[in-house]
Amino acid sequence: MGFYISFSGIVTFKSAKDLQETCKYVPLDRMLIETDSPYLAPIPYRGKTNEPAWVSKVGEFVANLKGVSVDEIAERTSSNFFQCFQINRATS
């Protein structure tokens, strides 16, 4: 169907078991990650004002869930961002 699915800090929450299971099945070529700043900071920052820099915590958690490296999550989700929003990676 051509859509992307994005995961935010919520995926790191202990209570998000269903979301974590869903994440395991989303193909890497259709996945995005985000922070949802200033809300819903990922573990270990839950309860604080969220920051864009903490997207790395979401990436680390997702990499662990999917059994792939953090570098692969970073590369794939970055590539997906450029494709999804039709931005030329070379000019950004």
PDB file of N, CA, C and O in Angstrom:
ATOM      1  N   MET A   1       0.814  -1.201   0.000  1.00  0.00           N
ATOM      2  CA  MET A   1       0.000   0.000   0.000  1.00  0.00           C
ATOM      3  C   MET A   1       0.854   1.260   0.000  1.00  0.00           C
ATOM      4  O   MET A   1       0.335   2.353  -0.226  1.00  0.00           O
ATOM      5  N   GLY A   2       2.152   1.128   0.248  1.00  0.00           N
ATOM      6  CA  GLY A   2       3.055   2.253   0.103  1.00  0.00           C
ATOM      7  C   GLY A   2       3.178   3.187   1.291  1.00  0.00           C
ATOM      8  O   GLY A   2       3.814   4.234   1.165  1.00  0.00           O
ATOM      9  N   PHE A   3       2.607   2.864   2.424  1.00  0.00           N
ATOM     10  CA  PHE A   3       2.694   3.771   3.560  1.00  0.00           C
ATOM     11  C   PHE A   3       3.864   3.425   4.470  1.00  0.00           C
ATOM     12  O   PHE A   3       4.434   2.336   4.390  1.00  0.00           O
ATOM     13  N   TYR A   4       4.211   4.375   5.337  1.00  0.00           N
ATOM     14  CA  TYR A   4       5.269   4.203   6.321  1.00  0.00           C
ATOM     15  C   TYR A   4       4.644   4.167   7.711  1.00  0.00           C
ATOM     16  O   TYR A   4       3.575   4.735   7.936  1.00  0.00           O
ATOM     17  N   ILE A   5       5.308   3.508   8.625  1.00  0.00           N
ATOM     18  CA  ILE A   5       4.871   3.463  10.019  1.00  0.00           C
ATOM     19  C   ILE A   5       6.006   4.012  10.866  1.00  0.00           C
ATOM     20  O   ILE A   5       7.153   3.582  10.748  1.00  0.00           O
ATOM     21  N   SER A   6       5.668   4.977  11.729  1.00  0.00           N
ATOM     22  CA  SER A   6       6.674   5.619  12.562  1.00  0.00           C
ATOM     23  C   SER A   6       6.486   5.219  14.022  1.00  0.00           C
ATOM     24  O   SER A   6       5.365   5.087  14.512  1.00  0.00           O
ATOM     25  N   PHE A   7       7.611   5.032  14.699  1.00  0.00           N
ATOM     26  CA  PHE A   7       7.607   4.676  16.113  1.00  0.00           C
ATOM     27  C   PHE A   7       8.267   5.802  16.904  1.00  0.00           C
ATOM     28  O   PHE A   7       9.324   6.314  16.536  1.00  0.00           O
ATOM     29  N   SER A   8       7.611   6.168  17.995  1.00  0.00           N
ATOM     30  CA  SER A   8       8.109   7.238  18.867  1.00  0.00           C
ATOM     31  C   SER A   8       8.586   6.632  20.180  1.00  0.00           C
ATOM     32  O   SER A   8       8.706   5.413  20.303  1.00  0.00           O
ATOM     33  N   GLY A   9       8.854   7.485  21.155  1.00  0.00           N
ATOM     34  CA  GLY A   9       9.317   7.042  22.459  1.00  0.00           C
ATOM     35  C   GLY A   9       8.376   6.072  23.150  1.00  0.00           C
ATOM     36  O   GLY A   9       8.799   5.319  24.027  1.00  0.00           O
ATOM     37  N   ILE A  10       7.115   6.080  22.770  1.00  0.00           N
ATOM     38  CA  ILE A  10       6.148   5.167  23.372  1.00  0.00           C
ATOM     39  C   ILE A  10       6.586   3.715  23.233  1.00  0.00           C
ATOM     40  O   ILE A  10       6.325   2.904  24.122  1.00  0.00           O
ATOM     41  N   VAL A  11       7.242   3.381  22.138  1.00  0.00           N
ATOM     42  CA  VAL A  11       7.656   1.994  21.918  1.00  0.00           C
ATOM     43  C   VAL A  11       8.607   1.500  23.007  1.00  0.00           C
ATOM     44  O   VAL A  11       8.736   0.292  23.204  1.00  0.00           O
ATOM     45  N   THR A  12       9.269   2.406  23.712  1.00  0.00           N
ATOM     46  CA  THR A  12      10.216   2.019  24.765  1.00  0.00           C
ATOM     47  C   THR A  12       9.529   1.763  26.115  1.00  0.00           C
ATOM     48  O   THR A  12      10.159   1.244  27.037  1.00  0.00           O
ATOM     49  N   PHE A  13       8.267   2.117  26.236  1.00  0.00           N
ATOM     50  CA  PHE A  13       7.558   1.979  27.512  1.00  0.00           C
ATOM     51  C   PHE A  13       7.278   0.516  27.824  1.00  0.00           C
ATOM     52  O   PHE A  13       6.956  -0.258  26.922  1.00  0.00           O
ATOM     53  N   LYS A  14       7.396   0.128  29.088  1.00  0.00           N
ATOM     54  CA  LYS A  14       7.115  -1.247  29.512  1.00  0.00           C
ATOM     55  C   LYS A  14       5.690  -1.663  29.179  1.00  0.00           C
ATOM     56  O   LYS A  14       5.441  -2.829  28.872  1.00  0.00           O
ATOM     57  N   SER A  15       4.766  -0.737  29.235  1.00  0.00           N
ATOM     58  CA  SER A  15       3.352  -1.040  28.985  1.00  0.00           C
ATOM     59  C   SER A  15       2.998  -1.144  27.500  1.00  0.00           C
ATOM     60  O   SER A  15       1.846  -1.422  27.167  1.00  0.00           O
ATOM     61  N   ALA A  16       3.956  -0.929  26.608  1.00  0.00           N
ATOM     62  CA  ALA A  16       3.690  -0.892  25.163  1.00  0.00           C
ATOM     63  C   ALA A  16       3.990  -2.230  24.476  1.00  0.00           C
ATOM     64  O   ALA A  16       4.536  -2.249  23.373  1.00  0.00           O
ATOM     65  N   LYS A  17       3.645  -3.322  25.110  1.00  0.00           N
ATOM     66  CA  LYS A  17       3.960  -4.656  24.570  1.00  0.00           C
ATOM     67  C   LYS A  17       3.347  -4.887  23.187  1.00  0.00           C
ATOM     68  O   LYS A  17       4.008  -5.441  22.309  1.00  0.00           O
ATOM     69  N   ASP A  18       2.096  -4.471  22.982  1.00  0.00           N
ATOM     70  CA  ASP A  18       1.460  -4.655  21.667  1.00  0.00           C
ATOM     71  C   ASP A  18       2.181  -3.848  20.590  1.00  0.00           C
ATOM     72  O   ASP A  18       2.397  -4.336  19.481  1.00  0.00           O
ATOM     73  N   LEU A  19       2.550  -2.623  20.919  1.00  0.00           N
ATOM     74  CA  LEU A  19       3.282  -1.779  19.971  1.00  0.00           C
ATOM     75  C   LEU A  19       4.645  -2.388  19.657  1.00  0.00           C
ATOM     76  O   LEU A  19       5.084  -2.366  18.507  1.00  0.00           O
ATOM     77  N   GLN A  20       5.310  -2.924  20.662  1.00  0.00           N
ATOM     78  CA  GLN A  20       6.611  -3.569  20.459  1.00  0.00           C
ATOM     79  C   GLN A  20       6.479  -4.783  19.546  1.00  0.00           C
ATOM     80  O   GLN A  20       7.330  -5.008  18.686  1.00  0.00           O
ATOM     81  N   GLU A  21       5.429  -5.558  19.728  1.00  0.00           N
ATOM     82  CA  GLU A  21       5.202  -6.714  18.846  1.00  0.00           C
ATOM     83  C   GLU A  21       4.947  -6.261  17.414  1.00  0.00           C
ATOM     84  O   GLU A  21       5.445  -6.867  16.465  1.00  0.00           O
ATOM     85  N   THR A  22       4.175  -5.201  17.267  1.00  0.00           N
ATOM     86  CA  THR A  22       3.913  -4.654  15.933  1.00  0.00           C
ATOM     87  C   THR A  22       5.213  -4.209  15.284  1.00  0.00           C
ATOM     88  O   THR A  22       5.441  -4.473  14.104  1.00  0.00           O
ATOM     89  N   CYS A  23       6.055  -3.544  16.036  1.00  0.00           N
ATOM     90  CA  CYS A  23       7.335  -3.042  15.529  1.00  0.00           C
ATOM     91  C   CYS A  23       8.184  -4.167  14.949  1.00  0.00           C
ATOM     92  O   CYS A  23       8.868  -3.979  13.943  1.00  0.00           O
ATOM     93  N   LYS A  24       8.141  -5.307  15.567  1.00  0.00           N
ATOM     94  CA  LYS A  24       8.933  -6.452  15.099  1.00  0.00           C
ATOM     95  C   LYS A  24       8.557  -6.862  13.679  1.00  0.00           C
ATOM     96  O   LYS A  24       9.384  -7.409  12.949  1.00  0.00           O
ATOM     97  N   TYR A  25       7.317  -6.599  13.290  1.00  0.00           N
ATOM     98  CA  TYR A  25       6.826  -7.048  11.987  1.00  0.00           C
ATOM     99  C   TYR A  25       6.844  -5.989  10.897  1.00  0.00           C
ATOM    100  O   TYR A  25       6.625  -6.304   9.727  1.00  0.00           O
ATOM    101  N   VAL A  26       7.100  -4.747  11.260  1.00  0.00           N
ATOM    102  CA  VAL A  26       7.141  -3.684  10.247  1.00  0.00           C
ATOM    103  C   VAL A  26       8.449  -3.806   9.476  1.00  0.00           C
ATOM    104  O   VAL A  26       9.520  -3.809  10.083  1.00  0.00           O
ATOM    105  N   PRO A  27       8.384  -3.906   8.153  1.00  0.00           N
ATOM    106  CA  PRO A  27       9.608  -4.010   7.361  1.00  0.00           C
ATOM    107  C   PRO A  27      10.478  -2.766   7.494  1.00  0.00           C
ATOM    108  O   PRO A  27       9.965  -1.651   7.588  1.00  0.00           O
ATOM    109  N   LEU A  28      11.769  -2.955   7.501  1.00  0.00           N
ATOM    110  CA  LEU A  28      12.698  -1.828   7.644  1.00  0.00           C
ATOM    111  C   LEU A  28      12.539  -0.791   6.536  1.00  0.00           C
ATOM    112  O   LEU A  28      12.810   0.389   6.757  1.00  0.00           O
ATOM    113  N   ASP A  29      12.106  -1.208   5.356  1.00  0.00           N
ATOM    114  CA  ASP A  29      11.962  -0.242   4.262  1.00  0.00           C
ATOM    115  C   ASP A  29      10.667   0.571   4.358  1.00  0.00           C
ATOM    116  O   ASP A  29      10.377   1.380   3.477  1.00  0.00           O
ATOM    117  N   ARG A  30       9.890   0.357   5.420  1.00  0.00           N
ATOM    118  CA  ARG A  30       8.653   1.103   5.633  1.00  0.00           C
ATOM    119  C   ARG A  30       8.590   1.728   7.022  1.00  0.00           C
ATOM    120  O   ARG A  30       7.523   2.145   7.472  1.00  0.00           O
ATOM    121  N   MET A  31       9.732   1.791   7.701  1.00  0.00           N
ATOM    122  CA  MET A  31       9.771   2.245   9.080  1.00  0.00           C
ATOM    123  C   MET A  31      10.423   3.613   9.209  1.00  0.00           C
ATOM    124  O   MET A  31      11.411   3.922   8.544  1.00  0.00           O
ATOM    125  N   LEU A  32       9.837   4.424  10.089  1.00  0.00           N
ATOM    126  CA  LEU A  32      10.409   5.697  10.497  1.00  0.00           C
ATOM    127  C   LEU A  32      10.474   5.700  12.024  1.00  0.00           C
ATOM    128  O   LEU A  32       9.746   4.956  12.682  1.00  0.00           O
ATOM    129  N   ILE A  33      11.343   6.532  12.582  1.00  0.00           N
ATOM    130  CA  ILE A  33      11.375   6.734  14.028  1.00  0.00           C
ATOM    131  C   ILE A  33      11.325   8.227  14.294  1.00  0.00           C
ATOM    132  O   ILE A  33      11.756   9.036  13.472  1.00  0.00           O
ATOM    133  N   GLU A  34      10.788   8.582  15.466  1.00  0.00           N
ATOM    134  CA  GLU A  34      10.613   9.991  15.808  1.00  0.00           C
ATOM    135  C   GLU A  34      10.621  10.153  17.320  1.00  0.00           C
ATOM    136  O   GLU A  34      10.606   9.168  18.058  1.00  0.00           O
ATOM    137  N   THR A  35      10.643  11.407  17.780  1.00  0.00           N
ATOM    138  CA  THR A  35      10.597  11.652  19.215  1.00  0.00           C
ATOM    139  C   THR A  35       9.229  12.103  19.690  1.00  0.00           C
ATOM    140  O   THR A  35       8.897  11.881  20.855  1.00  0.00           O
ATOM    141  N   ASP A  36       8.421  12.724  18.847  1.00  0.00           N
ATOM    142  CA  ASP A  36       7.142  13.303  19.249  1.00  0.00           C
ATOM    143  C   ASP A  36       7.361  14.444  20.247  1.00  0.00           C
ATOM    144  O   ASP A  36       6.528  14.684  21.121  1.00  0.00           O
ATOM    145  N   SER A  37       8.488  15.139  20.105  1.00  0.00           N
ATOM    146  CA  SER A  37       8.814  16.247  21.014  1.00  0.00           C
ATOM    147  C   SER A  37       7.723  17.302  20.980  1.00  0.00           C
ATOM    148  O   SER A  37       7.168  17.581  19.918  1.00  0.00           O
ATOM    149  N   PRO A  38       7.413  17.878  22.100  1.00  0.00           N
ATOM    150  CA  PRO A  38       8.040  17.773  23.409  1.00  0.00           C
ATOM    151  C   PRO A  38       7.391  16.739  24.324  1.00  0.00           C
ATOM    152  O   PRO A  38       7.592  16.771  25.538  1.00  0.00           O
ATOM    153  N   TYR A  39       6.618  15.827  23.749  1.00  0.00           N
ATOM    154  CA  TYR A  39       5.869  14.866  24.564  1.00  0.00           C
ATOM    155  C   TYR A  39       6.469  13.470  24.492  1.00  0.00           C
ATOM    156  O   TYR A  39       7.252  13.160  23.595  1.00  0.00           O
ATOM    157  N   LEU A  40       6.089  12.632  25.451  1.00  0.00           N
ATOM    158  CA  LEU A  40       6.333  11.194  25.448  1.00  0.00           C
ATOM    159  C   LEU A  40       7.796  10.813  25.233  1.00  0.00           C
ATOM    160  O   LEU A  40       8.135  10.083  24.302  1.00  0.00           O
ATOM    161  N   ALA A  41       8.635  11.314  26.098  1.00  0.00           N
ATOM    162  CA  ALA A  41      10.070  11.012  26.035  1.00  0.00           C
ATOM    163  C   ALA A  41      10.311   9.515  26.212  1.00  0.00           C
ATOM    164  O   ALA A  41       9.629   8.862  27.001  1.00  0.00           O
ATOM    165  N   PRO A  42      11.276   8.977  25.481  1.00  0.00           N
ATOM    166  CA  PRO A  42      11.583   7.552  25.605  1.00  0.00           C
ATOM    167  C   PRO A  42      12.267   7.235  26.933  1.00  0.00           C
ATOM    168  O   PRO A  42      12.824   8.117  27.586  1.00  0.00           O
ATOM    169  N   ILE A  43      12.214   5.981  27.313  1.00  0.00           N
ATOM    170  CA  ILE A  43      12.993   5.507  28.452  1.00  0.00           C
ATOM    171  C   ILE A  43      14.454   5.729  28.072  1.00  0.00           C
ATOM    172  O   ILE A  43      14.808   5.362  26.951  1.00  0.00           O
ATOM    173  N   PRO A  44      15.299   6.271  28.862  1.00  0.00           N
ATOM    174  CA  PRO A  44      15.252   6.537  30.299  1.00  0.00           C
ATOM    175  C   PRO A  44      14.814   7.958  30.664  1.00  0.00           C
ATOM    176  O   PRO A  44      15.010   8.381  31.803  1.00  0.00           O
ATOM    177  N   TYR A  45      14.229   8.699  29.729  1.00  0.00           N
ATOM    178  CA  TYR A  45      13.873  10.098  29.972  1.00  0.00           C
ATOM    179  C   TYR A  45      12.385  10.299  30.216  1.00  0.00           C
ATOM    180  O   TYR A  45      11.916  11.435  30.278  1.00  0.00           O
ATOM    181  N   ARG A  46      11.648   9.222  30.354  1.00  0.00           N
ATOM    182  CA  ARG A  46      10.198   9.321  30.521  1.00  0.00           C
ATOM    183  C   ARG A  46       9.862  10.270  31.671  1.00  0.00           C
ATOM    184  O   ARG A  46      10.466  10.219  32.743  1.00  0.00           O
ATOM    185  N   GLY A  47       8.877  11.138  31.414  1.00  0.00           N
ATOM    186  CA  GLY A  47       8.462  12.114  32.414  1.00  0.00           C
ATOM    187  C   GLY A  47       9.124  13.467  32.253  1.00  0.00           C
ATOM    188  O   GLY A  47       8.703  14.445  32.869  1.00  0.00           O
ATOM    189  N   LYS A  48      10.157  13.528  31.428  1.00  0.00           N
ATOM    190  CA  LYS A  48      10.834  14.798  31.159  1.00  0.00           C
ATOM    191  C   LYS A  48      10.309  15.362  29.831  1.00  0.00           C
ATOM    192  O   LYS A  48       9.648  14.664  29.063  1.00  0.00           O
ATOM    193  N   THR A  49      10.616  16.636  29.582  1.00  0.00           N
ATOM    194  CA  THR A  49      10.279  17.223  28.292  1.00  0.00           C
ATOM    195  C   THR A  49      11.149  16.567  27.233  1.00  0.00           C
ATOM    196  O   THR A  49      12.375  16.559  27.345  1.00  0.00           O
ATOM    197  N   ASN A  50      10.522  16.025  26.220  1.00  0.00           N
ATOM    198  CA  ASN A  50      11.235  15.291  25.179  1.00  0.00           C
ATOM    199  C   ASN A  50      12.091  16.228  24.327  1.00  0.00           C
ATOM    200  O   ASN A  50      11.783  17.410  24.173  1.00  0.00           O
ATOM    201  N   GLU A  51      13.156  15.679  23.788  1.00  0.00           N
ATOM    202  CA  GLU A  51      14.064  16.429  22.924  1.00  0.00           C
ATOM    203  C   GLU A  51      14.345  15.633  21.647  1.00  0.00           C
ATOM    204  O   GLU A  51      14.409  14.405  21.694  1.00  0.00           O
ATOM    205  N   PRO A  52      14.513  16.311  20.512  1.00  0.00           N
ATOM    206  CA  PRO A  52      14.810  15.608  19.275  1.00  0.00           C
ATOM    207  C   PRO A  52      16.044  14.713  19.352  1.00  0.00           C
ATOM    208  O   PRO A  52      16.093  13.675  18.692  1.00  0.00           O
ATOM    209  N   ALA A  53      17.035  15.098  20.143  1.00  0.00           N
ATOM    210  CA  ALA A  53      18.262  14.296  20.249  1.00  0.00           C
ATOM    211  C   ALA A  53      17.998  12.901  20.796  1.00  0.00           C
ATOM    212  O   ALA A  53      18.794  11.985  20.587  1.00  0.00           O
ATOM    213  N   TRP A  54      16.891  12.742  21.490  1.00  0.00           N
ATOM    214  CA  TRP A  54      16.599  11.439  22.098  1.00  0.00           C
ATOM    215  C   TRP A  54      16.009  10.434  21.118  1.00  0.00           C
ATOM    216  O   TRP A  54      15.663   9.320  21.510  1.00  0.00           O
ATOM    217  N   VAL A  55      15.892  10.810  19.863  1.00  0.00           N
ATOM    218  CA  VAL A  55      15.453   9.837  18.858  1.00  0.00           C
ATOM    219  C   VAL A  55      16.429   8.656  18.808  1.00  0.00           C
ATOM    220  O   VAL A  55      16.055   7.553  18.408  1.00  0.00           O
ATOM    221  N   SER A  56      17.668   8.890  19.212  1.00  0.00           N
ATOM    222  CA  SER A  56      18.646   7.797  19.242  1.00  0.00           C
ATOM    223  C   SER A  56      18.224   6.700  20.211  1.00  0.00           C
ATOM    224  O   SER A  56      18.507   5.526  19.969  1.00  0.00           O
ATOM    225  N   LYS A  57      17.559   7.057  21.295  1.00  0.00           N
ATOM    226  CA  LYS A  57      17.065   6.054  22.251  1.00  0.00           C
ATOM    227  C   LYS A  57      15.959   5.207  21.626  1.00  0.00           C
ATOM    228  O   LYS A  57      15.876   4.005  21.878  1.00  0.00           O
ATOM    229  N   VAL A  58      15.121   5.830  20.819  1.00  0.00           N
ATOM    230  CA  VAL A  58      14.089   5.087  20.096  1.00  0.00           C
ATOM    231  C   VAL A  58      14.760   4.139  19.111  1.00  0.00           C
ATOM    232  O   VAL A  58      14.387   2.970  19.017  1.00  0.00           O
ATOM    233  N   GLY A  59      15.754   4.643  18.374  1.00  0.00           N
ATOM    234  CA  GLY A  59      16.485   3.814  17.416  1.00  0.00           C
ATOM    235  C   GLY A  59      17.172   2.631  18.072  1.00  0.00           C
ATOM    236  O   GLY A  59      17.131   1.520  17.544  1.00  0.00           O
ATOM    237  N   GLU A  60      17.797   2.853  19.207  1.00  0.00           N
ATOM    238  CA  GLU A  60      18.463   1.762  19.929  1.00  0.00           C
ATOM    239  C   GLU A  60      17.462   0.698  20.356  1.00  0.00           C
ATOM    240  O   GLU A  60      17.719  -0.499  20.226  1.00  0.00           O
ATOM    241  N   PHE A  61      16.320   1.145  20.865  1.00  0.00           N
ATOM    242  CA  PHE A  61      15.302   0.199  21.324  1.00  0.00           C
ATOM    243  C   PHE A  61      14.749  -0.617  20.155  1.00  0.00           C
ATOM    244  O   PHE A  61      14.608  -1.835  20.256  1.00  0.00           O
ATOM    245  N   VAL A  62      14.441   0.053  19.058  1.00  0.00           N
ATOM    246  CA  VAL A  62      13.905  -0.623  17.879  1.00  0.00           C
ATOM    247  C   VAL A  62      14.932  -1.599  17.309  1.00  0.00           C
ATOM    248  O   VAL A  62      14.576  -2.708  16.912  1.00  0.00           O
ATOM    249  N   ALA A  63      16.186  -1.201  17.266  1.00  0.00           N
ATOM    250  CA  ALA A  63      17.242  -2.100  16.777  1.00  0.00           C
ATOM    251  C   ALA A  63      17.280  -3.378  17.608  1.00  0.00           C
ATOM    252  O   ALA A  63      17.385  -4.476  17.061  1.00  0.00           O
ATOM    253  N   ASN A  64      17.197  -3.236  18.902  1.00  0.00           N
ATOM    254  CA  ASN A  64      17.192  -4.392  19.790  1.00  0.00           C
ATOM    255  C   ASN A  64      15.969  -5.274  19.548  1.00  0.00           C
ATOM    256  O   ASN A  64      16.087  -6.498  19.494  1.00  0.00           O
ATOM    257  N   LEU A  65      14.805  -4.661  19.404  1.00  0.00           N
ATOM    258  CA  LEU A  65      13.577  -5.424  19.134  1.00  0.00           C
ATOM    259  C   LEU A  65      13.686  -6.241  17.851  1.00  0.00           C
ATOM    260  O   LEU A  65      13.256  -7.393  17.799  1.00  0.00           O
ATOM    261  N   LYS A  66      14.263  -5.635  16.823  1.00  0.00           N
ATOM    262  CA  LYS A  66      14.322  -6.264  15.504  1.00  0.00           C
ATOM    263  C   LYS A  66      15.563  -7.125  15.304  1.00  0.00           C
ATOM    264  O   LYS A  66      15.677  -7.839  14.308  1.00  0.00           O
ATOM    265  N   GLY A  67      16.494  -7.055  16.257  1.00  0.00           N
ATOM    266  CA  GLY A  67      17.699  -7.867  16.142  1.00  0.00           C
ATOM    267  C   GLY A  67      18.642  -7.408  15.054  1.00  0.00           C
ATOM    268  O   GLY A  67      19.297  -8.220  14.401  1.00  0.00           O
ATOM    269  N   VAL A  68      18.710  -6.094  14.860  1.00  0.00           N
ATOM    270  CA  VAL A  68      19.623  -5.507  13.870  1.00  0.00           C
ATOM    271  C   VAL A  68      20.477  -4.455  14.573  1.00  0.00           C
ATOM    272  O   VAL A  68      20.220  -4.107  15.725  1.00  0.00           O
ATOM    273  N   SER A  69      21.480  -3.958  13.883  1.00  0.00           N
ATOM    274  CA  SER A  69      22.362  -2.958  14.483  1.00  0.00           C
ATOM    275  C   SER A  69      21.692  -1.585  14.517  1.00  0.00           C
ATOM    276  O   SER A  69      20.786  -1.292  13.737  1.00  0.00           O
ATOM    277  N   VAL A  70      22.163  -0.766  15.434  1.00  0.00           N
ATOM    278  CA  VAL A  70      21.701   0.621  15.509  1.00  0.00           C
ATOM    279  C   VAL A  70      22.042   1.348  14.210  1.00  0.00           C
ATOM    280  O   VAL A  70      21.258   2.162  13.722  1.00  0.00           O
ATOM    281  N   ASP A  71      23.209   1.052  13.659  1.00  0.00           N
ATOM    282  CA  ASP A  71      23.610   1.685  12.394  1.00  0.00           C
ATOM    283  C   ASP A  71      22.624   1.355  11.275  1.00  0.00           C
ATOM    284  O   ASP A  71      22.299   2.217  10.459  1.00  0.00           O
ATOM    285  N   GLU A  72      22.150   0.118  11.237  1.00  0.00           N
ATOM    286  CA  GLU A  72      21.186  -0.253  10.191  1.00  0.00           C
ATOM    287  C   GLU A  72      19.875   0.495  10.378  1.00  0.00           C
ATOM    288  O   GLU A  72      19.298   0.986   9.408  1.00  0.00           O
ATOM    289  N   ILE A  73      19.402   0.585  11.609  1.00  0.00           N
ATOM    290  CA  ILE A  73      18.169   1.349  11.871  1.00  0.00           C
ATOM    291  C   ILE A  73      18.366   2.799  11.462  1.00  0.00           C
ATOM    292  O   ILE A  73      17.491   3.383  10.822  1.00  0.00           O
ATOM    293  N   ALA A  74      19.495   3.386  11.819  1.00  0.00           N
ATOM    294  CA  ALA A  74      19.765   4.786  11.476  1.00  0.00           C
ATOM    295  C   ALA A  74      19.777   4.989   9.965  1.00  0.00           C
ATOM    296  O   ALA A  74      19.161   5.924   9.454  1.00  0.00           O
ATOM    297  N   GLU A  75      20.468   4.125   9.264  1.00  0.00           N
ATOM    298  CA  GLU A  75      20.563   4.260   7.803  1.00  0.00           C
ATOM    299  C   GLU A  75      19.206   4.059   7.133  1.00  0.00           C
ATOM    300  O   GLU A  75      18.801   4.848   6.280  1.00  0.00           O
ATOM    301  N   ARG A  76      18.517   3.004   7.526  1.00  0.00           N
ATOM    302  CA  ARG A  76      17.246   2.675   6.868  1.00  0.00           C
ATOM    303  C   ARG A  76      16.177   3.729   7.156  1.00  0.00           C
ATOM    304  O   ARG A  76      15.464   4.151   6.246  1.00  0.00           O
ATOM    305  N   THR A  77      16.061   4.153   8.411  1.00  0.00           N
ATOM    306  CA  THR A  77      15.018   5.131   8.730  1.00  0.00           C
ATOM    307  C   THR A  77      15.348   6.510   8.148  1.00  0.00           C
ATOM    308  O   THR A  77      14.442   7.258   7.779  1.00  0.00           O
ATOM    309  N   SER A  78      16.616   6.843   8.065  1.00  0.00           N
ATOM    310  CA  SER A  78      17.003   8.107   7.415  1.00  0.00           C
ATOM    311  C   SER A  78      16.672   8.055   5.927  1.00  0.00           C
ATOM    312  O   SER A  78      16.102   8.998   5.378  1.00  0.00           O
ATOM    313  N   SER A  79      17.025   6.967   5.291  1.00  0.00           N
ATOM    314  CA  SER A  79      16.716   6.790   3.871  1.00  0.00           C
ATOM    315  C   SER A  79      15.203   6.847   3.630  1.00  0.00           C
ATOM    316  O   SER A  79      14.741   7.456   2.665  1.00  0.00           O
ATOM    317  N   ASN A  80      14.451   6.211   4.513  1.00  0.00           N
ATOM    318  CA  ASN A  80      12.987   6.220   4.391  1.00  0.00           C
ATOM    319  C   ASN A  80      12.425   7.626   4.532  1.00  0.00           C
ATOM    320  O   ASN A  80      11.475   7.994   3.842  1.00  0.00           O
ATOM    321  N   PHE A  81      13.014   8.407   5.425  1.00  0.00           N
ATOM    322  CA  PHE A  81      12.579   9.799   5.596  1.00  0.00           C
ATOM    323  C   PHE A  81      12.693  10.559   4.276  1.00  0.00           C
ATOM    324  O   PHE A  81      11.742  11.207   3.837  1.00  0.00           O
ATOM    325  N   PHE A  82      13.863  10.473   3.652  1.00  0.00           N
ATOM    326  CA  PHE A  82      14.080  11.199   2.399  1.00  0.00           C
ATOM    327  C   PHE A  82      13.135  10.716   1.302  1.00  0.00           C
ATOM    328  O   PHE A  82      12.637  11.513   0.508  1.00  0.00           O
ATOM    329  N   GLN A  83      12.897   9.425   1.266  1.00  0.00           N
ATOM    330  CA  GLN A  83      11.995   8.880   0.252  1.00  0.00           C
ATOM    331  C   GLN A  83      10.549   9.275   0.539  1.00  0.00           C
ATOM    332  O   GLN A  83       9.829   9.700  -0.364  1.00  0.00           O
ATOM    333  N   CYS A  84      10.132   9.140   1.767  1.00  0.00           N
ATOM    334  CA  CYS A  84       8.751   9.452   2.143  1.00  0.00           C
ATOM    335  C   CYS A  84       8.387  10.902   1.839  1.00  0.00           C
ATOM    336  O   CYS A  84       7.313  11.184   1.306  1.00  0.00           O
ATOM    337  N   PHE A  85       9.281  11.807   2.179  1.00  0.00           N
ATOM    338  CA  PHE A  85       9.006  13.229   2.000  1.00  0.00           C
ATOM    339  C   PHE A  85       9.564  13.782   0.693  1.00  0.00           C
ATOM    340  O   PHE A  85       9.565  14.992   0.463  1.00  0.00           O
ATOM    341  N   GLN A  86      10.034  12.878  -0.152  1.00  0.00           N
ATOM    342  CA  GLN A  86      10.528  13.214  -1.490  1.00  0.00           C
ATOM    343  C   GLN A  86      11.546  14.357  -1.437  1.00  0.00           C
ATOM    344  O   GLN A  86      11.435  15.358  -2.145  1.00  0.00           O
ATOM    345  N   ILE A  87      12.528  14.167  -0.577  1.00  0.00           N
ATOM    346  CA  ILE A  87      13.625  15.123  -0.421  1.00  0.00           C
ATOM    347  C   ILE A  87      14.876  14.514  -1.008  1.00  0.00           C
ATOM    348  O   ILE A  87      15.207  13.364  -0.716  1.00  0.00           O
ATOM    349  N   ASN A  88      15.567  15.266  -1.825  1.00  0.00           N
ATOM    350  CA  ASN A  88      16.824  14.797  -2.410  1.00  0.00           C
ATOM    351  C   ASN A  88      17.874  14.803  -1.321  1.00  0.00           C
ATOM    352  O   ASN A  88      18.224  15.859  -0.794  1.00  0.00           O
ATOM    353  N   ARG A  89      18.376  13.636  -0.984  1.00  0.00           N
ATOM    354  CA  ARG A  89      19.331  13.490   0.133  1.00  0.00           C
ATOM    355  C   ARG A  89      20.605  14.302  -0.122  1.00  0.00           C
ATOM    356  O   ARG A  89      21.209  14.805   0.825  1.00  0.00           O
ATOM    357  N   ALA A  90      21.008  14.433  -1.347  1.00  0.00           N
ATOM    358  CA  ALA A  90      22.258  15.126  -1.671  1.00  0.00           C
ATOM    359  C   ALA A  90      22.146  16.637  -1.427  1.00  0.00           C
ATOM    360  O   ALA A  90      23.159  17.294  -1.188  1.00  0.00           O
ATOM    361  N   THR A  91      20.945  17.190  -1.484  1.00  0.00           N
ATOM    362  CA  THR A  91      20.792  18.634  -1.344  1.00  0.00           C
ATOM    363  C   THR A  91      20.301  19.052   0.044  1.00  0.00           C
ATOM    364  O   THR A  91      20.129  20.242   0.310  1.00  0.00           O
ATOM    365  N   SER A  92      20.081  18.090   0.912  1.00  0.00           N
ATOM    366  CA  SER A  92      19.548  18.461   2.229  1.00  0.00           C
ATOM    367  C   SER A  92      20.647  18.722   3.232  1.00  0.00           C
ATOM    368  O   SER A  92      20.366  19.044   4.386  1.00  0.00           O
TER     369      SER A  92
END
